[in-house]
Amino acid sequence: MNSREQPAVLGRFAPSPTGELHFGSLVAAAGSWLEARSRQGRWIVRIEDIDPPREVAGAAERQLDTLASFGLVSDQPVIRQSRLRQQHDIALASLLQAGMAYFCGCTRKQLPANGVYPGTCRDGIPEGRKPRSIRFRLPNRAIEFDDRIQGRQCQQPTLDSGDFIIRRADGLIAYQLAVVVDDAIAGVTEVVRGADLMESTGRQILLFEALGWTPPSYCHLPLVTDENGRKLSKSDADDPVAKYPPGEALRLALRALGHEPPADCRTIGSQWNWALEHWQLDRVPRGPVAVGMQAAVR
């Protein structure tokens, strides 16, 4: 590639099939789609189905149908995270071989109350314990990155979480490793997602670096709450995705992103056209933002 060329923009939306598509996910999907499209990029959907105990039968198909009802369709065949297990295992083996991961024999009950892993098995599993999970060996340094909405961030994973699990005791690959491998394989250049995942970013950047890959850029959208400041969840009966027709729900989602179309934009197509024409990241609230409220806390 010519040094003056920029890599093609590829954004993604990655829901977990643990229930119906909820409003916070619609906001994330809309924000990631708009940011990719505004830069003449592509947008893909990945179903994060690597946690069978939490999955709901048929949820992935219903989520895709709901996205399609809002005009959100992946530009490539939908990716199923569960089909990438071989690549996850290759990355895991690479980290183990390089000494950047290690086996851990600790149970959850043996962790301190604050949940920060103290490094009990860093230099070997204590006598009487058996290997259970695999943890990533964190470097003892802060990680800084520029979030394109939230600004400059500094995280200290060694203090916030300690060495974290990348393969669970039940043998399943943990989210932090899977999402890094999946983004790298797909060639994702930007991750646009909810602010509730901000705390994972430093750990994921460190995994990218450990595996020799370039991290994507990050944009964390405002957390969406009800009018009492409570985060909306998939179980809320008053979720706008289920409560309103798609055109009204999309208008609320665009409002949460600081891009509510004028009243005469009534169809989904006209709302998308207006939002895409006016899309600017500096108009997106830092959050949180309450559903149904015009103003957002910046």
One Martini backbone bead per residue (centre of mass of N, CA, C, O) as a GRO file, in nm:
protein
  298
    1MET     BB    1   0.095   0.036   0.022
    2ASN     BB    2   0.069   0.349   0.006
    3SER     BB    3   0.174   0.583   0.240
    4ARG     BB    4  -0.073   0.787   0.152
    5GLU     BB    5  -0.263   0.580   0.226
    6GLN     BB    6  -0.567   0.473   0.359
    7PRO     BB    7  -0.737   0.273   0.528
    8ALA     BB    8  -1.012   0.118   0.519
    9VAL     BB    9  -1.318   0.154   0.650
   10LEU     BB   10  -1.416  -0.052   0.945
   11GLY     BB   11  -1.707  -0.135   1.093
   12ARG     BB   12  -1.894  -0.246   1.396
   13PHE     BB   13  -2.140  -0.489   1.518
   14ALA     BB   14  -2.163  -0.677   1.853
   15PRO     BB   15  -2.385  -0.888   1.949
   16SER     BB   16  -2.550  -1.067   2.197
   17PRO     BB   17  -2.755  -1.371   2.221
   18THR     BB   18  -2.943  -1.280   2.514
   19GLY     BB   19  -3.168  -1.127   2.337
   20GLU     BB   20  -3.310  -0.863   2.258
   21LEU     BB   21  -3.298  -0.579   2.095
   22HIS     BB   22  -3.192  -0.289   2.236
   23PHE     BB   23  -3.155   0.045   2.266
   24GLY     BB   24  -2.848   0.056   2.317
   25SER     BB   25  -2.787  -0.110   2.059
   26LEU     BB   26  -2.913   0.082   1.855
   27VAL     BB   27  -2.725   0.317   1.914
   28ALA     BB   28  -2.463   0.165   1.842
   29ALA     BB   29  -2.539   0.090   1.553
   30ALA     BB   30  -2.591   0.376   1.450
   31GLY     BB   31  -2.312   0.500   1.519
   32SER     BB   32  -2.137   0.298   1.357
   33TRP     BB   33  -2.271   0.341   1.083
   34LEU     BB   34  -2.232   0.649   1.053
   35GLU     BB   35  -1.923   0.659   1.081
   36ALA     BB   36  -1.860   0.479   0.840
   37ARG     BB   37  -2.030   0.620   0.615
   38SER     BB   38  -1.904   0.913   0.650
   39ARG     BB   39  -1.617   0.751   0.541
   40GLN     BB   40  -1.675   0.538   0.316
   41GLY     BB   41  -1.752   0.279   0.467
   42ARG     BB   42  -1.784  -0.019   0.629
   43TRP     BB   43  -2.037  -0.260   0.767
   44ILE     BB   44  -2.054  -0.496   1.036
   45VAL     BB   45  -2.171  -0.814   1.165
   46ARG     BB   46  -2.134  -0.967   1.498
   47ILE     BB   47  -2.187  -1.266   1.661
   48GLU     BB   48  -2.150  -1.322   2.017
   49ASP     BB   49  -2.134  -1.688   2.044
   50ILE     BB   50  -1.932  -1.794   2.321
   51ASP     BB   51  -2.191  -1.824   2.548
   52PRO     BB   52  -2.414  -2.061   2.582
   53PRO     BB   53  -2.543  -2.022   2.875
   54ARG     BB   54  -2.656  -1.715   2.773
   55GLU     BB   55  -2.818  -1.805   2.546
   56VAL     BB   56  -3.088  -1.746   2.315
   57ALA     BB   57  -3.303  -1.890   2.134
   58GLY     BB   58  -3.314  -1.699   1.833
   59ALA     BB   59  -3.182  -1.415   1.892
   60ALA     BB   60  -3.002  -1.357   1.649
   61GLU     BB   61  -3.227  -1.351   1.433
   62ARG     BB   62  -3.394  -1.126   1.569
   63GLN     BB   63  -3.176  -0.910   1.564
   64LEU     BB   64  -3.142  -0.901   1.255
   65ASP     BB   65  -3.436  -0.828   1.195
   66THR     BB   66  -3.436  -0.563   1.352
   67LEU     BB   67  -3.214  -0.423   1.198
   68ALA     BB   68  -3.360  -0.441   0.920
   69SER     BB   69  -3.605  -0.257   1.012
   70PHE     BB   70  -3.372  -0.010   1.018
   71GLY     BB   71  -3.161  -0.063   0.771
   72LEU     BB   72  -2.952  -0.279   0.908
   73VAL     BB   73  -2.694  -0.413   0.701
   74SER     BB   74  -2.456  -0.609   0.627
   75ASP     BB   75  -2.182  -0.594   0.397
   76GLN     BB   76  -2.143  -0.879   0.510
   77PRO     BB   77  -2.134  -1.162   0.620
   78VAL     BB   78  -2.223  -1.283   0.900
   79ILE     BB   79  -2.055  -1.318   1.199
   80ARG     BB   80  -1.944  -1.604   1.390
   81GLN     BB   81  -1.763  -1.641   1.666
   82SER     BB   82  -1.772  -1.959   1.701
   83ARG     BB   83  -1.603  -1.995   1.413
   84LEU     BB   84  -1.315  -1.874   1.560
   85ARG     BB   85  -1.169  -2.075   1.756
   86GLN     BB   86  -0.900  -2.135   1.619
   87GLN     BB   87  -0.792  -1.841   1.638
   88HIS     BB   88  -0.807  -1.821   1.941
   89ASP     BB   89  -0.610  -2.058   2.002
   90ILE     BB   90  -0.365  -1.939   1.859
   91ALA     BB   91  -0.341  -1.687   2.035
   92LEU     BB   92  -0.316  -1.833   2.304
   93ALA     BB   93  -0.058  -1.994   2.237
   94SER     BB   94   0.119  -1.746   2.183
   95LEU     BB   95   0.105  -1.627   2.470
   96LEU     BB   96   0.218  -1.870   2.620
   97GLN     BB   97   0.490  -1.898   2.468
   98ALA     BB   98   0.570  -1.584   2.550
   99GLY     BB   99   0.470  -1.539   2.861
  100MET     BB  100   0.174  -1.368   2.845
  101ALA     BB  101   0.065  -1.635   2.980
  102TYR     BB  102  -0.131  -1.823   3.237
  103PHE     BB  103  -0.200  -2.047   3.468
  104CYS     BB  104  -0.495  -2.090   3.682
  105GLY     BB  105  -0.624  -2.200   4.025
  106CYS     BB  106  -0.846  -1.996   4.076
  107THR     BB  107  -1.122  -1.896   4.234
  108ARG     BB  108  -1.360  -1.671   4.297
  109LYS     BB  109  -1.350  -1.708   4.614
  110GLN     BB  110  -1.022  -1.636   4.613
  111LEU     BB  111  -1.086  -1.353   4.573
  112PRO     BB  112  -1.100  -1.047   4.630
  113ALA     BB  113  -1.349  -0.818   4.686
  114ASN     BB  114  -1.246  -0.620   4.441
  115GLY     BB  115  -1.148  -0.831   4.193
  116VAL     BB  116  -0.839  -0.811   4.207
  117TYR     BB  117  -0.578  -0.966   4.087
  118PRO     BB  118  -0.280  -1.067   4.282
  119GLY     BB  119  -0.092  -1.305   4.144
  120THR     BB  120  -0.083  -1.601   4.257
  121CYS     BB  121   0.002  -1.759   3.956
  122ARG     BB  122   0.241  -1.614   3.808
  123ASP     BB  123   0.478  -1.831   3.939
  124GLY     BB  124   0.264  -2.044   3.998
  125ILE     BB  125   0.091  -2.300   4.121
  126PRO     BB  126  -0.020  -2.379   4.401
  127GLU     BB  127  -0.032  -2.608   4.618
  128GLY     BB  128  -0.338  -2.793   4.556
  129ARG     BB  129  -0.373  -2.687   4.270
  130LYS     BB  130  -0.545  -2.645   3.959
  131PRO     BB  131  -0.589  -2.591   3.649
  132ARG     BB  132  -0.822  -2.358   3.487
  133SER     BB  133  -0.727  -2.094   3.381
  134ILE     BB  134  -0.635  -1.808   3.173
  135ARG     BB  135  -0.393  -1.547   3.191
  136PHE     BB  136  -0.296  -1.222   3.150
  137ARG     BB  137   0.016  -1.059   3.145
  138LEU     BB  138   0.060  -0.766   3.278
  139PRO     BB  139   0.188  -0.476   3.238
  140ASN     BB  140   0.347  -0.223   3.442
  141ARG     BB  141   0.126  -0.004   3.298
  142ALA     BB  142   0.001   0.243   3.137
  143ILE     BB  143  -0.283   0.330   2.923
  144GLU     BB  144  -0.308   0.528   2.627
  145PHE     BB  145  -0.592   0.703   2.470
  146ASP     BB  146  -0.798   0.817   2.197
  147ASP     BB  147  -1.112   0.927   2.221
  148ARG     BB  148  -1.334   1.058   1.979
  149ILE     BB  149  -1.532   1.155   2.227
  150GLN     BB  150  -1.391   1.138   2.533
  151GLY     BB  151  -1.093   1.142   2.489
  152ARG     BB  152  -0.843   1.130   2.692
  153GLN     BB  153  -0.697   0.820   2.816
  154CYS     BB  154  -0.630   0.654   3.141
  155GLN     BB  155  -0.509   0.326   3.219
  156GLN     BB  156  -0.480   0.065   3.499
  157PRO     BB  157  -0.507  -0.264   3.491
  158THR     BB  158  -0.341  -0.358   3.741
  159LEU     BB  159  -0.552  -0.198   3.933
  160ASP     BB  160  -0.843  -0.272   3.812
  161SER     BB  161  -0.785  -0.615   3.761
  162GLY     BB  162  -0.554  -0.745   3.669
  163ASP     BB  163  -0.498  -1.034   3.571
  164PHE     BB  164  -0.679  -1.169   3.305
  165ILE     BB  165  -0.913  -1.357   3.154
  166ILE     BB  166  -0.893  -1.569   2.838
  167ARG     BB  167  -0.963  -1.852   2.980
  168ARG     BB  168  -1.186  -2.042   3.106
  169ALA     BB  169  -1.267  -2.304   3.316
  170ASP     BB  170  -1.474  -2.419   3.080
  171GLY     BB  171  -1.295  -2.341   2.799
  172LEU     BB  172  -1.377  -2.064   2.731
  173ILE     BB  173  -1.347  -1.788   2.563
  174ALA     BB  174  -1.288  -1.476   2.636
  175TYR     BB  175  -1.385  -1.171   2.546
  176GLN     BB  176  -1.117  -1.009   2.528
  177LEU     BB  177  -0.985  -1.199   2.316
  178ALA     BB  178  -1.201  -1.243   2.100
  179VAL     BB  179  -1.241  -0.944   2.007
  180VAL     BB  180  -0.951  -0.902   1.909
  181VAL     BB  181  -0.932  -1.125   1.700
  182ASP     BB  182  -1.181  -1.050   1.533
  183ASP     BB  183  -1.095  -0.762   1.452
  184ALA     BB  184  -0.831  -0.843   1.312
  185ILE     BB  185  -0.943  -1.040   1.098
  186ALA     BB  186  -1.152  -0.826   0.971
  187GLY     BB  187  -1.022  -0.521   0.980
  188VAL     BB  188  -1.085  -0.334   1.200
  189THR     BB  189  -1.062   0.034   1.248
  190GLU     BB  190  -1.336   0.078   1.424
  191VAL     BB  191  -1.476   0.139   1.754
  192VAL     BB  192  -1.829   0.159   1.814
  193ARG     BB  193  -1.953   0.214   2.146
  194GLY     BB  194  -2.033   0.183   2.457
  195ALA     BB  195  -1.934   0.321   2.766
  196ASP     BB  196  -1.942   0.040   2.926
  197LEU     BB  197  -1.661  -0.049   2.752
  198MET     BB  198  -1.421   0.131   2.831
  199GLU     BB  199  -1.266  -0.049   3.052
  200SER     BB  200  -1.164  -0.259   2.818
  201THR     BB  201  -0.963  -0.109   2.630
  202GLY     BB  202  -0.682  -0.137   2.758
  203ARG     BB  203  -0.673  -0.447   2.747
  204GLN     BB  204  -0.711  -0.471   2.438
  205ILE     BB  205  -0.462  -0.314   2.351
  206LEU     BB  206  -0.258  -0.506   2.489
  207LEU     BB  207  -0.336  -0.750   2.315
  208PHE     BB  208  -0.266  -0.639   2.045
  209GLU     BB  209   0.033  -0.591   2.108
  210ALA     BB  210   0.107  -0.887   2.193
  211LEU     BB  211   0.010  -0.990   1.888
  212GLY     BB  212   0.108  -0.762   1.670
  213TRP     BB  213  -0.129  -0.547   1.657
  214THR     BB  214  -0.336  -0.296   1.544
  215PRO     BB  215  -0.532  -0.089   1.679
  216PRO     BB  216  -0.810   0.057   1.687
  217SER     BB  217  -1.029   0.287   1.700
  218TYR     BB  218  -1.217   0.492   1.946
  219CYS     BB  219  -1.580   0.505   2.032
  220HIS     BB  220  -1.780   0.633   2.303
  221LEU     BB  221  -2.093   0.619   2.375
  222PRO     BB  222  -2.355   0.704   2.536
  223LEU     BB  223  -2.524   0.636   2.803
  224VAL     BB  224  -2.837   0.483   2.843
  225THR     BB  225  -3.126   0.609   3.008
  226ASP     BB  226  -3.349   0.679   3.211
  227GLU     BB  227  -3.507   0.940   3.387
  228ASN     BB  228  -3.350   0.805   3.659
  229GLY     BB  229  -3.052   0.692   3.555
  230ARG     BB  230  -3.111   0.408   3.440
  231LYS     BB  231  -3.004   0.152   3.283
  232LEU     BB  232  -3.075   0.000   3.009
  233SER     BB  233  -3.236  -0.311   2.934
  234LYS     BB  234  -3.357  -0.602   2.795
  235SER     BB  235  -3.593  -0.624   3.035
  236ASP     BB  236  -3.738  -0.374   2.954
  237ALA     BB  237  -4.070  -0.299   2.884
  238ASP     BB  238  -3.997   0.019   2.782
  239ASP     BB  239  -3.852  -0.033   2.535
  240PRO     BB  240  -3.843   0.135   2.237
  241VAL     BB  241  -3.816  -0.104   2.038
  242ALA     BB  242  -4.094  -0.236   2.146
  243LYS     BB  243  -4.291   0.024   2.182
  244TYR     BB  244  -4.210   0.127   1.893
  245PRO     BB  245  -4.185   0.216   1.600
  246PRO     BB  246  -3.909   0.234   1.410
  247GLY     BB  247  -3.918   0.544   1.352
  248GLU     BB  248  -3.935   0.631   1.654
  249ALA     BB  249  -3.688   0.477   1.764
  250LEU     BB  250  -3.481   0.611   1.578
  251ARG     BB  251  -3.521   0.899   1.673
  252LEU     BB  252  -3.425   0.844   1.963
  253ALA     BB  253  -3.143   0.745   1.889
  254LEU     BB  254  -3.056   1.009   1.744
  255ARG     BB  255  -3.098   1.186   1.989
  256ALA     BB  256  -2.882   1.043   2.168
  257LEU     BB  257  -2.662   1.141   1.930
  258GLY     BB  258  -2.739   1.448   1.844
  259HIS     BB  259  -2.941   1.362   1.560
  260GLU     BB  260  -3.220   1.490   1.521
  261PRO     BB  261  -3.454   1.505   1.310
  262PRO     BB  262  -3.678   1.654   1.156
  263ALA     BB  263  -4.021   1.627   1.149
  264ASP     BB  264  -4.032   1.565   0.823
  265CYS     BB  265  -3.872   1.305   0.910
  266ARG     BB  266  -4.044   0.992   0.898
  267THR     BB  267  -3.869   0.806   0.764
  268ILE     BB  268  -3.607   0.603   0.774
  269GLY     BB  269  -3.460   0.707   0.523
  270SER     BB  270  -3.471   1.016   0.593
  271GLN     BB  271  -3.322   0.993   0.862
  272TRP     BB  272  -3.057   0.879   0.754
  273ASN     BB  273  -2.992   1.100   0.551
  274TRP     BB  274  -2.975   1.329   0.755
  275ALA     BB  275  -2.768   1.210   0.954
  276LEU     BB  276  -2.540   1.170   0.745
  277GLU     BB  277  -2.517   1.470   0.652
  278HIS     BB  278  -2.475   1.569   0.982
  279TRP     BB  279  -2.239   1.408   1.077
  280GLN     BB  280  -2.083   1.455   1.412
  281LEU     BB  281  -1.895   1.383   1.682
  282ASP     BB  282  -1.928   1.668   1.838
  283ARG     BB  283  -2.253   1.604   1.875
  284VAL     BB  284  -2.193   1.384   2.066
  285PRO     BB  285  -2.255   1.279   2.358
  286ARG     BB  286  -2.092   1.174   2.644
  287GLY     BB  287  -2.268   1.164   2.893
  288PRO     BB  288  -2.543   1.082   2.986
  289VAL     BB  289  -2.861   0.971   2.833
  290ALA     BB  290  -3.201   1.034   2.818
  291VAL     BB  291  -3.485   0.915   2.737
  292GLY     BB  292  -3.675   1.191   2.604
  293MET     BB  293  -3.434   1.391   2.605
  294GLN     BB  294  -3.282   1.659   2.462
  295ALA     BB  295  -3.076   1.678   2.677
  296ALA     BB  296  -2.722   1.644   2.746
  297VAL     BB  297  -2.453   1.538   2.911
  298ARG     BB  298  -2.108   1.674   2.863
   0.00000   0.00000   0.00000
